[in-house]
Amino acid sequence: MITSNGPADVKLQQDTVKEWETKTGNTVKVVAASDINQQLSQGFAAGNPPDVFFTDANVFPTYAKAGNMYAYGDQLDKSIFYDGLVSTFTYDGTFTCAPKDFSTLALVINTDLWSAAGLTDAAYPKTWADLEKVATTLTKGKVKGLVIGDTRDRIGAFMKQSGGWITNADQTAMTANSPENVTALQEVAKLLSSGSASFPKGVDAGWGGEALGTGKAAMTIEGNWIKGAMKSDYPKIKYQAVELPEGPKGKGTLSFTQCYGIAAASKNQAAAIDLVKYLSTDTPAMALASGLGVMPSLKSADAAYRKAFPNDGAFLDGATYAQGPVTVAGMDPVLKDFDAQLQGLPNADPTTILARLQKNGEAVLK
């Protein structure tokens, strides 16, 4: 069972598994879910879930905790995947499922607006101070220098660059109210207060990609999924993605990923694992990543991906230092509340926001 944007995704998946079907004699039926979380929950409850299914990093711990996922990670060579992705899909110390693919955040720049402001490639921001400077330079009339999403899925990158994050590495303790995180939110508030940056709603846009595509933003912070939107909705806009500027503690970006879940109730676990092993090789992984606009989870596909998509290097460069999402069962309401508080910036107080996140998160981790 897959998440899908339409028939083309289903065909791509079906075409990709044909070689495995021919080789093994097994048959794969690809089913596109209209609401995969709801359909999986129903399948688990009824005892007839799909054998293999896509699952998001932020949802998988809930399934793992409930015993719905078969932990097959010990049957894989985990060294073939980027380390951060393995960590993301490790639950209670056990590598549970194979990362399917991933995306990271980069700074995406409208190159025409960049050039019109008298800026060259040499001015691509390397630090927060650089970012402030170019955002100010690019802000003109109705154009904001930077438009950034108003949730942890964008603002969290500043937390990493500052040396902070929501939890400790193994997600056993909250680290939300650290000085590093306060510094990060203060930087975001500073950008917003200056008038050179805005949340999407401030420029009447739904997200950063729309702001960039409609010429309301000269820069945005988005993932490599922006490629599809720019190609289909804003084909005339020229843009360049570069790595996010470094903060006080260095580079930082966020990763977004799914894994191939295998149901604990599946009667075809051996075949399912064999299918996942096949999909976790360069040729099918590249075919799927190329077709879906994401990056392969395999280290070995790095060179092939860079050759196929030379303008996407900044996204792939982030693979080695990207922070995965918080994957603690029961934490979702806490994180959604954090997002709601972030939307109060720049007027809301960073220390207060983070103290609330710390308190709410600790209640879940008890």
C-alpha positions as a Markdown table, in Angstrom:
| # | Residue | x | y | z |
|---|---|---|---|---|
| 1 | Met | 0.0 | 0.0 | 0.0 |
| 2 | Ile | 1.4 | 3.3 | -1.1 |
| 3 | Thr | 0.8 | 7.0 | -0.7 |
| 4 | Ser | 0.1 | 8.4 | -4.2 |
| 5 | Asn | -0.5 | 11.6 | -6.1 |
| 6 | Gly | -2.2 | 9.8 | -8.9 |
| 7 | Pro | -2.2 | 6.9 | -11.4 |
| 8 | Ala | 1.4 | 7.8 | -12.5 |
| 9 | Asp | 2.7 | 6.9 | -9.1 |
| 10 | Val | 1.0 | 3.5 | -9.1 |
| 11 | Lys | 2.3 | 2.7 | -12.5 |
| 12 | Leu | 5.8 | 3.7 | -11.5 |
| 13 | Gln | 5.7 | 1.4 | -8.5 |
| 14 | Gln | 4.2 | -1.4 | -10.5 |
| 15 | Asp | 6.8 | -1.1 | -13.2 |
| 16 | Thr | 9.6 | -1.0 | -10.7 |
| 17 | Val | 8.6 | -4.3 | -9.1 |
| 18 | Lys | 8.2 | -6.2 | -12.4 |
| 19 | Glu | 11.8 | -7.4 | -12.5 |
| 20 | Trp | 11.4 | -8.8 | -9.0 |
| 21 | Glu | 8.1 | -10.5 | -9.9 |
| 22 | Thr | 9.7 | -12.1 | -12.9 |
| 23 | Lys | 12.7 | -13.3 | -10.9 |
| 24 | Thr | 10.8 | -14.7 | -8.0 |
| 25 | Gly | 7.4 | -15.7 | -9.4 |
| 26 | Asn | 5.7 | -13.6 | -6.8 |
| 27 | Thr | 3.0 | -11.1 | -7.6 |
| 28 | Val | 2.8 | -7.6 | -6.2 |
| 29 | Lys | -0.5 | -5.7 | -6.2 |
| 30 | Val | 0.1 | -2.0 | -5.7 |
| 31 | Val | -2.8 | -0.2 | -3.9 |
| 32 | Ala | -2.9 | 3.6 | -3.7 |
| 33 | Ala | -4.3 | 4.7 | -0.3 |
| 34 | Ser | -6.7 | 7.6 | -0.1 |
| 35 | Asp | -5.8 | 8.0 | 3.6 |
| 36 | Ile | -3.0 | 5.6 | 4.4 |
| 37 | Asn | -3.0 | 6.1 | 8.2 |
| 38 | Gln | -6.7 | 5.5 | 8.5 |
| 39 | Gln | -6.6 | 2.5 | 6.1 |
| 40 | Leu | -3.6 | 1.0 | 7.9 |
| 41 | Ser | -5.3 | 1.4 | 11.3 |
| 42 | Gln | -8.4 | -0.3 | 10.0 |
| 43 | Gly | -6.3 | -3.1 | 8.4 |
| 44 | Phe | -4.4 | -3.7 | 11.7 |
| 45 | Ala | -7.6 | -3.7 | 13.7 |
| 46 | Ala | -9.2 | -6.2 | 11.3 |
| 47 | Gly | -6.1 | -8.4 | 11.1 |
| 48 | Asn | -5.8 | -8.0 | 7.3 |
| 49 | Pro | -3.2 | -5.2 | 6.8 |
| 50 | Pro | -1.2 | -5.0 | 3.6 |
| 51 | Asp | 2.0 | -7.0 | 3.6 |
| 52 | Val | 4.2 | -4.0 | 2.7 |
| 53 | Phe | 3.2 | -0.4 | 3.2 |
| 54 | Phe | 4.7 | 3.1 | 3.2 |
| 55 | Thr | 4.8 | 4.7 | 6.6 |
| 56 | Asp | 6.0 | 8.2 | 7.6 |
| 57 | Ala | 8.7 | 8.6 | 10.2 |
| 58 | Asn | 6.4 | 10.4 | 12.6 |
| 59 | Val | 3.7 | 7.7 | 12.5 |
| 60 | Phe | 5.8 | 4.5 | 12.5 |
| 61 | Pro | 6.5 | 4.6 | 16.3 |
| 62 | Thr | 2.8 | 4.4 | 17.0 |
| 63 | Tyr | 2.5 | 1.3 | 14.9 |
| 64 | Ala | 5.7 | -0.2 | 16.3 |
| 65 | Lys | 4.6 | 0.4 | 19.9 |
| 66 | Ala | 1.2 | -1.3 | 19.2 |
| 67 | Gly | 3.1 | -4.4 | 17.8 |
| 68 | Asn | 1.7 | -3.9 | 14.3 |
| 69 | Met | 5.0 | -3.7 | 12.5 |
| 70 | Tyr | 7.4 | -6.6 | 11.9 |
| 71 | Ala | 10.9 | -5.5 | 12.9 |
| 72 | Tyr | 13.0 | -6.9 | 10.1 |
| 73 | Gly | 16.0 | -4.4 | 10.3 |
| 74 | Asp | 18.3 | -7.2 | 11.7 |
| 75 | Gln | 17.9 | -8.9 | 8.3 |
| 76 | Leu | 19.2 | -6.0 | 6.4 |
| 77 | Asp | 22.7 | -4.5 | 6.0 |
| 78 | Lys | 22.0 | -1.2 | 7.6 |
| 79 | Ser | 25.3 | 0.3 | 6.5 |
| 80 | Ile | 23.9 | 0.8 | 3.0 |
| 81 | Phe | 21.6 | 3.5 | 4.3 |
| 82 | Tyr | 22.4 | 7.0 | 5.5 |
| 83 | Asp | 23.0 | 6.8 | 9.3 |
| 84 | Gly | 20.5 | 9.4 | 10.1 |
| 85 | Leu | 17.7 | 7.5 | 8.4 |
| 86 | Val | 18.6 | 4.3 | 10.3 |
| 87 | Ser | 18.3 | 6.3 | 13.5 |
| 88 | Thr | 14.9 | 7.6 | 12.5 |
| 89 | Phe | 13.5 | 4.1 | 12.0 |
| 90 | Thr | 15.0 | 2.7 | 15.1 |
| 91 | Tyr | 12.3 | 2.1 | 17.8 |
| 92 | Asp | 13.2 | 1.1 | 21.3 |
| 93 | Gly | 16.8 | 0.3 | 20.2 |
| 94 | Thr | 15.7 | -1.9 | 17.3 |
| 95 | Phe | 16.2 | -0.9 | 13.6 |
| 96 | Thr | 12.7 | -1.6 | 12.5 |
| 97 | Cys | 12.2 | -1.0 | 8.8 |
| 98 | Ala | 14.2 | 0.1 | 5.7 |
| 99 | Pro | 14.2 | 3.8 | 4.8 |
| 100 | Lys | 12.5 | 4.2 | 1.4 |
| 101 | Asp | 13.7 | 7.6 | 0.4 |
| 102 | Phe | 14.1 | 11.0 | 1.9 |
| 103 | Ser | 14.1 | 14.8 | 1.5 |
| 104 | Thr | 16.0 | 17.6 | 3.2 |
| 105 | Leu | 15.6 | 21.4 | 3.4 |
| 106 | Ala | 17.7 | 23.9 | 1.5 |
| 107 | Leu | 17.6 | 27.6 | 0.8 |
| 108 | Val | 15.8 | 28.0 | -2.5 |
| 109 | Ile | 16.5 | 31.3 | -4.4 |
| 110 | Asn | 14.7 | 33.1 | -7.2 |
| 111 | Thr | 17.8 | 33.7 | -9.4 |
| 112 | Asp | 16.2 | 36.6 | -11.4 |
| 113 | Leu | 15.4 | 38.5 | -8.2 |
| 114 | Trp | 18.8 | 37.7 | -6.9 |
| 115 | Ser | 20.6 | 39.1 | -10.0 |
| 116 | Ala | 18.3 | 42.1 | -10.1 |
| 117 | Ala | 19.4 | 43.0 | -6.6 |
| 118 | Gly | 23.0 | 43.1 | -7.8 |
| 119 | Leu | 23.9 | 39.8 | -6.0 |
| 120 | Thr | 26.2 | 37.1 | -7.4 |
| 121 | Asp | 26.8 | 33.5 | -6.5 |
| 122 | Ala | 29.5 | 34.6 | -4.2 |
| 123 | Ala | 26.8 | 36.2 | -2.0 |
| 124 | Tyr | 25.0 | 33.0 | -1.2 |
| 125 | Pro | 24.6 | 33.2 | 2.6 |
| 126 | Lys | 27.0 | 31.1 | 4.6 |
| 127 | Thr | 26.0 | 32.3 | 8.1 |
| 128 | Trp | 22.9 | 33.7 | 9.8 |
| 129 | Ala | 24.4 | 37.2 | 9.5 |
| 130 | Asp | 24.8 | 36.7 | 5.8 |
| 131 | Leu | 21.1 | 35.5 | 5.6 |
| 132 | Glu | 20.0 | 38.6 | 7.4 |
| 133 | Lys | 22.0 | 40.8 | 5.0 |
| 134 | Val | 20.8 | 39.3 | 1.8 |
| 135 | Ala | 17.2 | 39.1 | 3.0 |
| 136 | Thr | 17.3 | 42.8 | 3.6 |
| 137 | Thr | 18.8 | 43.5 | 0.2 |
| 138 | Leu | 16.2 | 41.4 | -1.5 |
| 139 | Thr | 13.2 | 42.9 | 0.3 |
| 140 | Lys | 11.6 | 45.4 | -2.1 |
| 141 | Gly | 8.0 | 46.6 | -2.4 |
| 142 | Lys | 5.7 | 43.5 | -2.1 |
| 143 | Val | 8.7 | 41.1 | -2.3 |
| 144 | Lys | 10.0 | 39.7 | 1.0 |
| 145 | Gly | 13.6 | 38.6 | 1.1 |
| 146 | Leu | 12.7 | 35.3 | 2.8 |
| 147 | Val | 9.5 | 33.4 | 3.4 |
| 148 | Ile | 9.7 | 30.5 | 5.8 |
| 149 | Gly | 7.1 | 28.0 | 6.9 |
| 150 | Asp | 5.7 | 28.6 | 10.4 |
| 151 | Thr | 6.2 | 25.2 | 11.9 |
| 152 | Arg | 8.9 | 23.1 | 13.5 |
| 153 | Asp | 9.4 | 21.4 | 10.1 |
| 154 | Arg | 11.1 | 24.6 | 8.9 |
| 155 | Ile | 12.0 | 26.5 | 12.0 |
| 156 | Gly | 13.6 | 23.4 | 13.5 |
| 157 | Ala | 16.5 | 23.8 | 11.1 |
| 158 | Phe | 17.6 | 26.9 | 13.0 |
| 159 | Met | 17.5 | 24.9 | 16.2 |
| 160 | Lys | 19.9 | 22.4 | 14.7 |
| 161 | Gln | 22.2 | 25.1 | 13.4 |
| 162 | Ser | 22.3 | 26.6 | 16.9 |
| 163 | Gly | 23.3 | 23.2 | 18.4 |
| 164 | Gly | 19.9 | 22.4 | 19.9 |
| 165 | Trp | 16.9 | 20.1 | 19.2 |
| 166 | Ile | 13.6 | 19.1 | 20.8 |
| 167 | Thr | 15.0 | 15.9 | 22.5 |
| 168 | Asn | 18.3 | 14.2 | 23.2 |
| 169 | Ala | 19.7 | 11.9 | 20.6 |
| 170 | Asp | 17.9 | 8.7 | 21.8 |
| 171 | Gln | 14.7 | 10.6 | 22.5 |
| 172 | Thr | 14.6 | 9.6 | 26.2 |
| 173 | Ala | 14.7 | 13.2 | 27.5 |
| 174 | Met | 13.4 | 16.6 | 26.4 |
| 175 | Thr | 16.0 | 19.3 | 25.6 |
| 176 | Ala | 13.5 | 21.9 | 24.3 |
| 177 | Asn | 14.3 | 24.6 | 26.8 |
| 178 | Ser | 18.0 | 24.8 | 26.1 |
| 179 | Pro | 19.8 | 28.1 | 25.5 |
| 180 | Glu | 20.7 | 26.9 | 22.0 |
| 181 | Asn | 17.0 | 26.6 | 21.1 |
| 182 | Val | 16.2 | 30.0 | 22.6 |
| 183 | Thr | 18.9 | 31.5 | 20.4 |
| 184 | Ala | 17.4 | 29.8 | 17.3 |
| 185 | Leu | 13.9 | 31.1 | 17.9 |
| 186 | Gln | 15.3 | 34.6 | 18.7 |
| 187 | Glu | 17.0 | 34.5 | 15.3 |
| 188 | Val | 13.8 | 33.6 | 13.5 |
| 189 | Ala | 12.0 | 36.4 | 15.5 |
| 190 | Lys | 14.7 | 38.8 | 14.5 |
| 191 | Leu | 14.3 | 38.0 | 10.8 |
| 192 | Leu | 10.5 | 38.4 | 11.1 |
| 193 | Ser | 10.7 | 41.6 | 13.1 |
| 194 | Ser | 13.1 | 43.2 | 10.6 |
| 195 | Gly | 10.5 | 43.1 | 7.9 |
| 196 | Ser | 12.8 | 41.2 | 5.5 |
| 197 | Ala | 11.2 | 37.8 | 6.4 |
| 198 | Ser | 7.7 | 36.5 | 6.7 |
| 199 | Phe | 5.7 | 33.4 | 7.3 |
| 200 | Pro | 3.7 | 32.4 | 4.2 |
| 201 | Lys | 0.4 | 33.7 | 5.5 |
| 202 | Gly | 2.0 | 37.2 | 5.8 |
| 203 | Val | 2.3 | 37.3 | 2.0 |
| 204 | Asp | -1.0 | 35.5 | 1.4 |
| 205 | Ala | 0.7 | 32.2 | 0.4 |
| 206 | Gly | -0.1 | 28.7 | 1.4 |
| 207 | Trp | 3.6 | 27.7 | 1.7 |
| 208 | Gly | 7.1 | 28.8 | 0.8 |
| 209 | Gly | 7.0 | 27.3 | -2.7 |
| 210 | Glu | 3.9 | 29.3 | -3.6 |
| 211 | Ala | 5.5 | 32.5 | -2.2 |
| 212 | Leu | 8.6 | 31.8 | -4.4 |
| 213 | Gly | 6.6 | 30.9 | -7.4 |
| 214 | Thr | 4.3 | 33.9 | -7.3 |
| 215 | Gly | 7.2 | 36.3 | -6.8 |
| 216 | Lys | 6.3 | 37.2 | -3.3 |
| 217 | Ala | 9.5 | 35.8 | -1.9 |
| 218 | Ala | 13.0 | 36.0 | -3.2 |
| 219 | Met | 14.1 | 33.1 | -1.0 |
| 220 | Thr | 12.4 | 30.3 | 0.8 |
| 221 | Ile | 13.4 | 27.3 | 2.9 |
| 222 | Glu | 11.9 | 24.2 | 1.5 |
| 223 | Gly | 12.6 | 20.5 | 0.6 |
| 224 | Asn | 13.3 | 19.0 | -2.7 |
| 225 | Trp | 9.6 | 18.4 | -3.3 |
| 226 | Ile | 9.6 | 22.0 | -4.4 |
| 227 | Lys | 10.9 | 20.8 | -7.8 |
| 228 | Gly | 7.5 | 19.3 | -8.8 |
| 229 | Ala | 5.5 | 22.4 | -7.7 |
| 230 | Met | 7.8 | 24.8 | -9.6 |
| 231 | Lys | 7.8 | 22.6 | -12.7 |
| 232 | Ser | 4.0 | 22.2 | -12.8 |
| 233 | Asp | 2.7 | 25.5 | -11.3 |
| 234 | Tyr | 5.5 | 28.1 | -11.9 |
| 235 | Pro | 7.5 | 26.8 | -14.9 |
| 236 | Lys | 8.9 | 30.3 | -15.8 |
| 237 | Ile | 10.5 | 30.9 | -12.4 |
| 238 | Lys | 14.3 | 30.3 | -12.4 |
| 239 | Tyr | 15.6 | 29.1 | -9.1 |
| 240 | Gln | 18.7 | 27.7 | -7.4 |
| 241 | Ala | 18.9 | 25.6 | -4.2 |
| 242 | Val | 21.9 | 26.1 | -1.9 |
| 243 | Glu | 22.8 | 24.6 | 1.5 |
| 244 | Leu | 21.2 | 26.4 | 4.5 |
| 245 | Pro | 23.4 | 28.9 | 6.2 |
| 246 | Glu | 25.4 | 27.8 | 9.2 |
| 247 | Gly | 24.4 | 28.8 | 12.7 |
| 248 | Pro | 26.5 | 29.3 | 15.8 |
| 249 | Lys | 27.2 | 25.6 | 16.0 |
| 250 | Gly | 27.5 | 24.8 | 12.3 |
| 251 | Lys | 25.4 | 23.2 | 9.6 |
| 252 | Gly | 21.9 | 22.0 | 10.2 |
| 253 | Thr | 18.9 | 20.8 | 8.1 |
| 254 | Leu | 16.0 | 18.5 | 8.6 |
| 255 | Ser | 15.1 | 15.2 | 6.9 |
| 256 | Phe | 11.7 | 13.9 | 6.0 |
| 257 | Thr | 11.4 | 10.2 | 5.2 |
| 258 | Gln | 9.2 | 7.1 | 4.9 |
| 259 | Cys | 10.1 | 3.5 | 5.4 |
| 260 | Tyr | 8.8 | 0.2 | 4.0 |
| 261 | Gly | 6.8 | -1.2 | 6.8 |
| 262 | Ile | 6.0 | -4.9 | 6.9 |
| 263 | Ala | 3.0 | -6.0 | 8.9 |
| 264 | Ala | 3.4 | -8.2 | 11.9 |
| 265 | Ala | 0.2 | -10.0 | 10.8 |
| 266 | Ser | 1.5 | -10.6 | 7.2 |
| 267 | Lys | 1.5 | -14.2 | 6.0 |
| 268 | Asn | 4.1 | -13.3 | 3.4 |
| 269 | Gln | 6.9 | -11.8 | 5.5 |
| 270 | Ala | 9.7 | -13.7 | 3.8 |
| 271 | Ala | 8.6 | -12.5 | 0.3 |
| 272 | Ala | 8.0 | -9.0 | 1.7 |
| 273 | Ile | 11.5 | -8.8 | 3.1 |
| 274 | Asp | 12.9 | -10.0 | -0.2 |
| 275 | Leu | 10.9 | -7.4 | -2.1 |
| 276 | Val | 12.2 | -4.6 | 0.2 |
| 277 | Lys | 15.8 | -5.9 | -0.3 |
| 278 | Tyr | 15.3 | -5.6 | -4.0 |
| 279 | Leu | 13.8 | -2.1 | -3.8 |
| 280 | Ser | 16.8 | -1.2 | -1.6 |
| 281 | Thr | 19.3 | -1.5 | -4.5 |
| 282 | Asp | 20.5 | 1.3 | -6.8 |
| 283 | Thr | 18.4 | 0.7 | -9.9 |
| 284 | Pro | 14.9 | 0.5 | -8.5 |
| 285 | Ala | 15.7 | 3.0 | -5.8 |
| 286 | Met | 16.8 | 5.5 | -8.4 |
| 287 | Ala | 13.8 | 4.8 | -10.6 |
| 288 | Leu | 11.4 | 5.5 | -7.7 |
| 289 | Ala | 13.3 | 8.5 | -6.4 |
| 290 | Ser | 13.5 | 10.1 | -9.8 |
| 291 | Gly | 9.8 | 9.5 | -10.5 |
| 292 | Leu | 8.6 | 10.7 | -7.1 |
| 293 | Gly | 10.9 | 13.7 | -6.7 |
| 294 | Val | 12.7 | 12.4 | -3.6 |
| 295 | Met | 16.3 | 11.2 | -2.9 |
| 296 | Pro | 17.3 | 7.5 | -2.6 |
| 297 | Ser | 18.1 | 6.4 | 1.0 |
| 298 | Leu | 21.2 | 4.5 | -0.3 |
| 299 | Lys | 24.6 | 5.9 | 0.1 |
| 300 | Ser | 25.6 | 4.0 | -3.0 |
| 301 | Ala | 23.2 | 6.0 | -5.2 |
| 302 | Asp | 24.8 | 9.4 | -4.3 |
| 303 | Ala | 26.8 | 9.7 | -7.5 |
| 304 | Ala | 24.1 | 8.5 | -9.8 |
| 305 | Tyr | 21.6 | 10.9 | -8.2 |
| 306 | Arg | 24.0 | 13.9 | -8.5 |
| 307 | Lys | 24.6 | 13.1 | -12.1 |
| 308 | Ala | 20.9 | 12.8 | -12.9 |
| 309 | Phe | 19.9 | 15.9 | -10.9 |
| 310 | Pro | 22.9 | 18.3 | -10.9 |
| 311 | Asn | 20.9 | 21.2 | -9.4 |
| 312 | Asp | 19.9 | 19.1 | -6.3 |
| 313 | Gly | 23.3 | 18.8 | -4.8 |
| 314 | Ala | 22.4 | 21.1 | -1.9 |
| 315 | Phe | 19.6 | 18.8 | -0.8 |
| 316 | Leu | 21.8 | 15.7 | -1.0 |
| 317 | Asp | 24.7 | 17.5 | 0.8 |
| 318 | Gly | 22.4 | 17.7 | 3.8 |
| 319 | Ala | 22.0 | 13.9 | 4.1 |
| 320 | Thr | 25.0 | 13.5 | 6.3 |
| 321 | Tyr | 24.0 | 16.1 | 9.0 |
| 322 | Ala | 20.2 | 16.2 | 8.7 |
| 323 | Gln | 18.1 | 15.9 | 11.8 |
| 324 | Gly | 15.2 | 13.4 | 11.5 |
| 325 | Pro | 11.8 | 14.1 | 13.1 |
| 326 | Val | 10.8 | 13.4 | 16.7 |
| 327 | Thr | 9.6 | 9.8 | 16.6 |
| 328 | Val | 8.1 | 9.2 | 20.1 |
| 329 | Ala | 4.7 | 7.6 | 20.3 |
| 330 | Gly | 2.1 | 10.0 | 21.7 |
| 331 | Met | 4.2 | 13.1 | 21.0 |
| 332 | Asp | 2.2 | 14.3 | 18.0 |
| 333 | Pro | -0.3 | 16.5 | 20.0 |
| 334 | Val | 2.7 | 18.1 | 21.8 |
| 335 | Leu | 4.4 | 18.9 | 18.6 |
| 336 | Lys | 1.3 | 20.3 | 17.0 |
| 337 | Asp | 0.9 | 22.6 | 20.0 |
| 338 | Phe | 4.5 | 23.7 | 19.5 |
| 339 | Asp | 3.7 | 24.6 | 15.9 |
| 340 | Ala | 0.8 | 26.7 | 17.1 |
| 341 | Gln | 3.0 | 28.6 | 19.5 |
| 342 | Leu | 5.7 | 29.2 | 16.8 |
| 343 | Gln | 3.0 | 30.9 | 14.7 |
| 344 | Gly | 3.0 | 33.6 | 17.4 |
| 345 | Leu | 6.5 | 34.7 | 16.5 |
| 346 | Pro | 7.9 | 37.4 | 16.4 |
| 347 | Asn | 5.6 | 38.6 | 19.2 |
| 348 | Ala | 5.6 | 35.4 | 21.2 |
| 349 | Asp | 8.4 | 34.9 | 23.7 |
| 350 | Pro | 10.9 | 32.1 | 22.7 |
| 351 | Thr | 11.6 | 31.2 | 26.3 |
| 352 | Thr | 7.9 | 30.8 | 27.1 |
| 353 | Ile | 7.3 | 28.7 | 23.9 |
| 354 | Leu | 10.1 | 26.3 | 24.7 |
| 355 | Ala | 9.3 | 26.0 | 28.4 |
| 356 | Arg | 5.8 | 24.9 | 27.3 |
| 357 | Leu | 7.2 | 22.4 | 24.8 |
| 358 | Gln | 9.6 | 21.1 | 27.5 |
| 359 | Lys | 6.8 | 20.6 | 30.0 |
| 360 | Asn | 4.3 | 19.0 | 27.6 |
| 361 | Gly | 7.0 | 16.7 | 26.2 |
| 362 | Glu | 8.2 | 15.5 | 29.6 |
| 363 | Ala | 4.6 | 14.4 | 30.4 |
| 364 | Val | 4.7 | 12.1 | 27.3 |
| 365 | Leu | 8.2 | 10.7 | 28.1 |
| 366 | Lys | 7.4 | 9.8 | 31.7 |
